[in-house]
Protein backbone atom coordinates (compact mmCIF):
# COMPACT_ATOMS: atom_id res chain seq x y z
CA UNK A 1 0.00 0.00 0.00
CA UNK A 2 1.28 3.44 -0.94
CA UNK A 3 2.32 5.85 1.85
CA UNK A 4 0.46 9.00 0.81
CA UNK A 5 1.61 10.94 3.87
CA UNK A 6 5.21 10.42 2.81
CA UNK A 7 4.38 11.47 -0.76
CA UNK A 8 2.82 14.73 0.44
CA UNK A 9 5.70 15.43 2.84
CA UNK A 10 8.13 15.37 -0.08
CA UNK A 11 6.88 18.71 -1.39
CA UNK A 12 5.34 21.87 -0.01
CA UNK A 13 2.44 21.67 -2.50
CA UNK A 14 1.78 18.70 -4.74
CA UNK A 15 -1.04 20.25 -6.79
CA UNK A 16 -1.67 23.65 -8.38
CA UNK A 17 -4.48 24.67 -6.05
CA UNK A 18 -6.82 24.96 -9.04
CA UNK A 19 -9.82 22.66 -9.53
CA UNK A 20 -9.67 19.99 -12.21
CA UNK A 21 -10.87 21.49 -15.52
CA UNK A 22 -12.97 18.44 -16.41
CA UNK A 23 -14.76 18.60 -13.05
CA UNK A 24 -15.43 22.33 -13.49
CA UNK A 25 -16.83 21.79 -16.99
CA UNK A 26 -19.14 18.96 -15.94
CA UNK A 27 -20.23 20.06 -12.45
CA UNK A 28 -21.01 23.60 -13.63
CA UNK A 29 -23.93 22.08 -15.59
CA UNK A 30 -25.42 20.38 -12.51
CA UNK A 31 -27.74 21.50 -9.73
CA UNK A 32 -25.72 21.52 -6.50
CA UNK A 33 -26.48 18.82 -3.94
CA UNK A 34 -24.40 16.42 -1.89
CA UNK A 35 -20.97 15.63 -3.36
CA UNK A 36 -18.21 13.17 -2.54
CA UNK A 37 -14.71 14.08 -3.71
CA UNK A 38 -12.64 10.88 -3.64
CA UNK A 39 -8.90 11.43 -3.37
CA UNK A 40 -9.28 15.09 -2.39
CA UNK A 41 -5.57 15.77 -2.14
CA UNK A 42 -4.97 19.35 -1.09
CA UNK A 43 -8.65 20.15 -1.58
CA UNK A 44 -8.98 22.30 -4.71
CA UNK A 45 -11.87 20.32 -6.23
CA UNK A 46 -13.80 20.05 -2.96
CA UNK A 47 -13.31 23.75 -2.24
CA UNK A 48 -14.48 24.73 -5.72
CA UNK A 49 -17.58 22.53 -5.37
CA UNK A 50 -18.41 24.15 -2.01
CA UNK A 51 -18.03 27.58 -3.60
CA UNK A 52 -20.60 26.51 -6.21
CA UNK A 53 -23.14 25.58 -3.53
CA UNK A 54 -22.45 21.87 -3.10
CA UNK A 55 -22.28 20.22 0.32
CA UNK A 56 -19.00 18.32 0.04
CA UNK A 57 -17.40 15.36 1.76
CA UNK A 58 -13.72 15.04 0.86
CA UNK A 59 -12.22 11.55 1.20
CA UNK A 60 -8.43 11.43 1.38
CA UNK A 61 -5.95 8.77 2.59
CA UNK A 62 -3.25 11.31 3.55
CA UNK A 63 -3.55 13.19 6.83
CA UNK A 64 -0.88 15.60 5.54
CA UNK A 65 -3.04 16.41 2.51
CA UNK A 66 -6.12 16.85 4.72
CA UNK A 67 -4.24 19.36 6.89
CA UNK A 68 -3.36 21.35 3.77
CA UNK A 69 -6.89 21.04 2.38
CA UNK A 70 -8.44 22.16 5.67
CA UNK A 71 -6.21 25.24 5.73
CA UNK A 72 -7.06 26.03 2.10
CA UNK A 73 -10.79 25.66 2.78
CA UNK A 74 -10.52 27.97 5.77
CA UNK A 75 -8.70 30.59 3.65
CA UNK A 76 -11.45 30.24 1.01
CA UNK A 77 -14.16 30.66 3.64
CA UNK A 78 -15.85 27.30 3.02
CA UNK A 79 -16.47 24.20 5.11
CA UNK A 80 -15.74 20.79 3.67
CA UNK A 81 -16.29 17.65 5.72
CA UNK A 82 -12.95 15.85 5.46
CA UNK A 83 -12.80 12.08 5.97
CA UNK A 84 -9.42 10.43 6.45
CA UNK A 85 -9.11 7.04 4.80
CA UNK A 86 -9.32 5.11 1.61
CA UNK A 87 -12.23 4.24 -0.65
CA UNK A 88 -13.99 1.15 0.67
CA UNK A 89 -12.28 1.45 4.06
CA UNK A 90 -13.26 4.78 5.58
CA UNK A 91 -16.65 5.46 7.15
CA UNK A 92 -18.53 7.89 4.94
CA UNK A 93 -21.23 10.07 6.54
CA UNK A 94 -23.76 9.38 3.74
CA UNK A 95 -24.68 6.24 1.79
CA UNK A 96 -25.29 8.04 -1.51
CA UNK A 97 -24.19 11.26 -3.18
CA UNK A 98 -25.62 13.39 -5.98
CA UNK A 99 -22.12 13.73 -7.39
CA UNK A 100 -19.15 11.42 -6.93
CA UNK A 101 -15.91 12.87 -8.25
CA UNK A 102 -12.66 10.93 -8.47
CA UNK A 103 -10.25 12.90 -10.63
CA UNK A 104 -7.06 11.48 -9.14
CA UNK A 105 -8.01 8.03 -7.85
CA UNK A 106 -5.90 5.16 -9.18
CA UNK A 107 -8.77 2.91 -10.31
CA UNK A 108 -8.57 -0.68 -11.35
CA UNK A 109 -5.83 -1.64 -8.96
CA UNK A 110 -5.88 -4.38 -6.36
CA UNK A 111 -7.24 -1.77 -3.92
CA UNK A 112 -10.08 -0.31 -6.03
CA UNK A 113 -12.68 -1.15 -8.62
CA UNK A 114 -15.26 1.05 -10.31
CA UNK A 115 -18.20 -0.46 -8.41
CA UNK A 116 -16.88 1.13 -5.20
CA UNK A 117 -17.59 4.50 -6.83
CA UNK A 118 -20.76 3.73 -8.74
CA UNK A 119 -22.35 2.24 -5.64
CA UNK A 120 -22.12 5.65 -3.93
CA UNK A 121 -24.06 7.53 -6.62
CA UNK A 122 -27.64 8.36 -5.65
CA UNK A 123 -30.45 7.58 -8.13
CA UNK A 124 -30.37 10.38 -10.69
CA UNK A 125 -26.88 11.36 -9.54
CA UNK A 126 -23.68 11.78 -11.46
Rosetta blueprint (number, residue, H / E / L):
1 X L
2 X L
3 X L
4 X H
5 X H
6 X H
7 X H
8 X H
9 X H
10 X L
11 X L
12 X L
13 X L
14 X L
15 X L
16 X L
17 X L
18 X L
19 X L
20 X L
21 X H
22 X H
23 X H
24 X H
25 X H
26 X H
27 X H
28 X L
29 X L
30 X L
31 X L
32 X L
33 X L
34 X E
35 X E
36 X E
37 X E
38 X E
39 X L
40 X L
41 X L
42 X L
43 X L
44 X H
45 X H
46 X H
47 X H
48 X H
49 X H
50 X H
51 X H
52 X L
53 X L
54 X L
55 X E
56 X E
57 X E
58 X E
59 X E
60 X E
61 X L
62 X L
63 X H
64 X H
65 X H
66 X H
67 X H
68 X H
69 X H
70 X H
71 X H
72 X H
73 X H
74 X H
75 X H
76 X H
77 X L
78 X L
79 X L
80 X L
81 X E
82 X E
83 X E
84 X E
85 X L
86 X L
87 X L
88 X L
89 X L
90 X L
91 X L
92 X L
93 X L
94 X L
95 X L
96 X L
97 X E
98 X L
99 X E
100 X E
101 X E
102 X L
103 X L
104 X L
105 X L
106 X L
107 X L
108 X L
109 X L
110 X L
111 X L
112 X L
113 X L
114 X H
115 X H
116 X H
117 X H
118 X H
119 X L
120 X L
121 X E
122 X L
123 X L
124 X L
125 X L
126 X L
